[in-house]
Amino acid sequence: MKSYLRYLSVAVLGLMAVALGVNWFVDPYGLHRPYGATDWKPHAAAQGALVKPYQVLRQSPRTLILGNSRAEVGFDPEDGAWPQQLKPVYNLALPGTGVRVERRLFEHAIYNRQVKSVLLGVDFMDFLMSADAVIPEPDWARRLLVAANGKPNGTRWLHMLQDGAVTLASLDALIHSFDTIRQKGKSGVAQLTPAGFNPMHDYEVIAQDEGYYNLFRQRDVENLRAYQLRPKNLYLKGTASSPAFDDLSRILRGARDHGIQVQVVIYPYHAHLLEIFRLTGFWELFEDWKRGLVQRVTLEGRGHAVLWDFSGYHAYAREAIPLPSDRKTQVKWYWEAGHFKKELGSEILKRLAGKGDPSFGVVLTPENIEQQLELIRQDGDRFRSVPSAALAELTATVK
């Protein structure tokens, strides 16, 4: 019996050693980056909260991209539009998150680092909340250099040990390692580049197989349902503030204190999503949100922050969607109404650098905000004056 247990123990230890070696060399999440490891990481795309806090420290970027999934898939750190003095760039955006996470990641990334510039994408939905909302601290934030109270995180090493065990010694990691080897070189596989960008290779195959009409239609229905369930409120009861606006202010103050320039970017929503704002009764609140952003950026930025508005019924947002029967026509600028492609992200980067299409994007200030809101209203009226089967379908879906 003792011999059997001894042999079993040796076998278990041997398997663990094999798993450690395979997982370290293949590195399925891109966390360890050993010499010779491939950048092909199909399982990293779903592990941003695990991978990115470590990668950003390893990259030591001069520029950070912050935001949610719209920023992760829309702004490529390797885009040629980035000025040389702002490189290297790291995309620290995380899907499904809000301003609290963006603030925590910002504090983590600038701690004893030489960050000089930030592109901060802001999303209307991330600011909608109940009048008594409380934003919890994400569990994975324990791996950040800075604790929730703004002080150094003294227990971070414990979470680093746990992350090491999960990524090197777990069965899931071993399965993902073999799957990484199996999928190497295949098209249509989700990815996360070493610079934190998601190129949406999986969406390319979906668009090819199902057509862009179905991509837009599915997301339009999801957005309609989501906005019908969201609270029509930006601020806490009896105040002119909220956790989201307060976190934005803390990012702007931290950037100002560290001499970091911030470009705050309102995303270039497709006209379908703008119409969903209107059809679900959020348009006035959407405008109030922009007014609140102008106020915060002006007050807290003090020469270190600029607010760019790329929302509106511009030519990019009015891009036509193929008919249901058309599965060949490609949509150039958008994956669907909420997520723009890196090609449109590149046009935004050109504007931020003082180049590009002058009709695309405007800097919002206290002096021009009301005029710009009125211009977008007029553009919306003109957009709706042209008969559109897609717009009629959206309206019918709401009803």
N, C-alpha and C positions, 0 to 999 in steps of 0.2 A: 504493500500500500504506500509506504514511504517513497519507494522508488518511482511509483506511478506519479505521485504528487510532485516529486522532484523533476521528472521528465515533463510533466505538464507545465510546471513553473518555467522551465527552460524554454519550452515551446512558446509560451505566452510572451516571455521576455524577447524571444527571437522575433515574434510577429510584431511586437511593439517597436523593436529596433528597425525592422523593415518599413513599418508605417512611418516612423520618424524620418528615415532616409528618403523615402519616396515623397512624402509631403513636403519636406524641406527642399528637395531638388525641383519638383514640379511646381511647388508653391501655387496652389490652385486659386488663391485669392490675391496674389500679388503683394503679399504682406512682407515677405522676407527678402525677395529679389536676390537670390544667390547668383553667383557668376555663372553665366551660361543658361539661366532660366529663360524660357520664352515669355514674350509679352502677351501671348494668347491666353486670356483668362476669362473663359465664358461664365465662371461662377462668381467672379468679382463684381459683376454688374448689380447683383442683388445684395452685396455685402458692403455697400458704401460706408455705412456707419462704423463698420469694423476696420475697413481698409484705409479710408481717407485720412483719419486723424494721424495715422502713422506715416502715410505717404507724403503728406504735406510737409512734415518735419524733415523727411529725407530729401525732398526736392528743394527746400529752402527758396521758395519763389519770391520774386520781387512784386508780383501781382497775384491777387486772389480773385477768384470768381465765387460769389456767394449767391445762394438762392435755392429754389426748389427744382423739381425735375425739368421745368422749362429752361432753366439756366444750364443744367447738367447736359442736356442734349442740344442746346442751341448755341453755346459759346465754346468753340474749340480753342484750347490753349496753344495749339500749333498753327492757328490761322495766320496767314501772312499779313493781315491788317494790324497786328499788334506792333506798336513801335518798338524798336530794338531796346530802348532804355527801360522798357517795362518787362522785358523777358528775364528769366523764365516765368511762365504763367502756370498756375495750378487751379484746376476746377474743383473747388471744395463744396460745390452745391450738392444737396441731398434731396432725393425725391420724397414727396409726402411730408415735408417738414415746413415749419414756419419761421417767423423772425426770431423766436427764442433760440432755436437751434442755430440759426445763422449767427446770432450774437455770441453764443457759446463757442462755436467753431472759430469765429473771428478772434476772440480772446485767446484761444488756444494757439492759433497760428502766428499771432504777433508776439507771443511771449518769448522774449530774447531772440527774436528773428528780425531780419531786415526787410520787412514788407514795406513797399513804398506806394502801392496803388491797390484799390479795391473796386471791382465791378460788382455792385449789389443789385440783383434783380428783386423787385418787389411785386407781389401778387395780391390783387384785390381780395381774393378769397381768404388769404392768410390773415386779413385784418377784420373779418366778420366774426363776431363773437357775442355771446349772451352778455347781458348787463352786469352779471356777477362772475364772469369767467376767471378761472385760475389756470395758469399754464404750468403743468408739471415739468419737473426736470427729467429728461430722458435717462433711462437706466444706463445706456452705453456711455453717457457723459463722464462716467467714472474713469474712463481712459484718457481724459483730457488733462493737459498740464495745469489748467486753472480750474479751481472748484467753483461752485455756484455763487459763493460769497466774494469771488474775485481774488481770493488768495491762492497761493500755490497748492496744488492737490497732493497732499502728503501720502495718500493711500493709492496713488496711481499705479505703483509698482505691483500691487496685488492684482489689479485688473490686467496688467501686462502679462503676468504669469498665467492668468486664466486664458487670455487670448492666445498665448503661446501653446498652451495645452490643447485648446480647441482647434487651432490651425495646424498643429504638428502631430498630435497623438490621438486625435479622435477618429472614429470610424467614418463619420461623415466626410472629414477632410480626405481620408484615403479614397473613399468612393469618388469624391470630386476630383481628386488627382488623376485617377484612371479615366474618368470621364473627360478631363481636360486633354489627356493624351489621345483619347478616342476621337474627339471633335476637332483636333488641330487641323487648321486649314479649311474647314467647312464654311460655306457661306451661310448667311442667315442666322448666325449665332450671336447672342448678346455679348457685349464686350465692355470693359472699362479700361481705358488706356492708362499708362503710367502717369499721365498728367491729369487723371481724374475725369476724362471726357467719355461720354457714352455715345458712340457713333450710330446707334439704333440700327445695327445690321439686321436684327430680328424683324424690325418694322419693314425693312426693304422687301423681305420675302413675303410678309403679310400683304403689303401693298400690291405686290406682283400677283399673288394668288387670288386675293379678294377684291382688289381695286380700291382706289382712294374714296370712292363714294361710300363704301361700307365702313372704312376707317372713320370718316367724318361723321357718318350717321350714328354709329355706335357711340362715339364720344359726345356728340350733340345730345343724345338721349341721356347719357350719364350726367352731363353737365346740367341739363334741365332738371333732372331729379335732385341733384346735389344742391342747386341754388334754391329750389323750392323748399328744401329742408333747412337751409341756413338761416340763422337769425338776422333780421334786418337791423343790425346795430353795429356801430364802430367803436363805441366808448363805454366804459363802465358807468353804471347808473349814477347820475348826479355829478359827473366829471366830464372833462374834455380830454381824457386820456384813456389808455388801455394798455394791457401787457405788451401787445404788438408794437404800438407807437413808442412805449417806454423802451423796449428793446432796440428799436431803431435809433432812438436818441442816444442810447448807450454806445451803439456802434459808432455813431457820428462823433460823439465826444471822445471815445477812445482813439478814433482815427485822428482827430484834431490834436489830441495830446501827444500822439506819436509822430506827427507830421506826415500822416498818410492821406493821399488824395482819394476821394470816393466819388465814383460815378454811380448815382442811384438811377436805375433803369426801370421804367414801367414797361412791361412786356408788350410786344406787338401782337395783340390778340387778333385772330382772324375775325372778319365781320360776323360770322356765325356766332361766335362767342359774345361779341358786343350786342348782337340782337338778343341773345339769351339773357344778358343783363337787363335789357329793356323789357323783354317779354315776361320776365319773372319779377318785375317791379323793383329792380336794383339800380336803375340808371341814376337817379338823384343821389343815392348813397355812393355810387361809383364816383360821381363828381365831387361829393363831399370828401371822399377818401383822398382824391388828388389835392384838394385844398389843405387837408391835414398834412399831407406829405410836403407840400410847399412850405407850410409853417414850420415843420420840424427841421427840414433841411436848411432853411434860412436861419432859424434860431440856433441850431446846434452845429451846423456846418462851418459857418463863419469863414468863408473863403476856402475851406478844404473839401467842400462837397458841392456837387451839381446834380440837379434833378432833371433827367431826360424823360420825356413822354413819347413813346413809340406806339401808343395805342391810338386808335382812330380809324376812319374809313379811307385810308390811303390805298394806293394802287396795289400794294402787296397784300393788304388785308382783304381786298376785293377779289383776290384770285379765284377764278371759277373752279368749281368742283365738277369732275366728270359725271356723266349720267350713270344710273345704276347698271346699265348693260355694258358700260365701257370700263374694261379692266386693263387697258393698255396705256391710256393717257396718264402721264406723270404730273403730279402737283409739285411745282418747283420750290415753293417757299415754306410749305407747312406739311407736317405729318398728319395732323388733324387740327381742329379749330383752336386747341389750347397749346399745342407744342409746335414751335417753329423749327425749321431745319437750320443746320449750321450755315447754309448759304445766306439765309436772312440774318442770322447772327453776325455773319461777316459784314453785311451792309451796316449793321448797327455799330460794329467796331470801327468801321471807316468813319462814320459820323462822329464817334467819340474822339477820333484822332484828327478831326477837323477836315475830313475829306468826304467822299461819297455823295449820295443823292441829297441835295439840299432841301428837297420837299419831304424828306423822311425824317421824322423826329424833331422835337423842339425842346429847348431848355425852358422849364417852367419857373416862373418867378412870381412874387406877390404882385408885380406890375402887370403881367400878361396873362395870369391864370384865367380870369373871367373871359377874356377875349378868346383864348384857346378853347375853352369849354364850349363857347358859342359856335366857334368854327366847326368843331366836331359834331355838334347838334345839326348844323346845316348840312354837313357832309352825310350824316346819317339820313336826313330827310331825302337828299338826292339819291342815295343808295336805295332807299325803299320805294322811290317813285318809279323805278324800273322794274317791270314785272319779272318775278323770279320764282321758278318752281321750287328751288331749295328753300327760299324764304317762306313761301306758302306752306311748305311741309313742316318747317320749324313752328310756325304759328299754329298749324293744325295739331301738332304734337302737344303743345302746351294746353290747348283746349281739350 
